[in-house]
Amino acid sequence: MIRNMYLLLLALVCLSGCRRQPSVDAETVLAAMSQEADLVVTEVKIRKIAYYDSDATGRFVLTDPSTWRIGSRVAIVPVDIWLRYGYDLRELTLDAVRIDDERHAVEVRLPQPRVVDSGYATGVDADEAVSIATGLRDPVGHETIEMIRLEAYREVMQQDFTEMVGREVRYNAENVLGSIVRSLGFDHVTIIE
């Protein structure tokens, strides 16, 4: 009787403290990550106000319109830019995934985050764009406004977005990858950069 109680107590302790080892290899983990979430990103919207001056010297100067030369053209154009910044998990290789059986965890070395997709609104809202001309010249036309918007977009895309959204995209990656590895029987994921 005492022996049976001892065995029952031992079984209960083992059930509460013993862990079942996941029988999943790194290849299976990598395949699950690639299938379940090919991208982990944060979407950002940026509004820039592009300023165009036909007489510009390459620097921003506050000027009084009464001092403009005859034939000057000025345009102020808002540009709404969107981008998705993060990780493309399809770029992960088997070398980037390591199973830590002792901690029941998966370690993943993510690539550097990058702009995965981007663009800007294609239509110009005529009520938002301001175009002024002096003298007999016509205000800045649609073609020039599109050129201004494209230049603003290119300038924004040259920035490094790590400071702005790097922490958020890493947090998103930890949540997504953590969910995937838990579904495979692991306790957690550790991201290594």
Summary of the structure (lengths in Angstrom):
residues: 193
radius of gyration: 28.5
end to end distance: 56.3
largest distance: 108.6
contacts: 507
relative contact order: 0.21
helix: 38%
strand: 29%
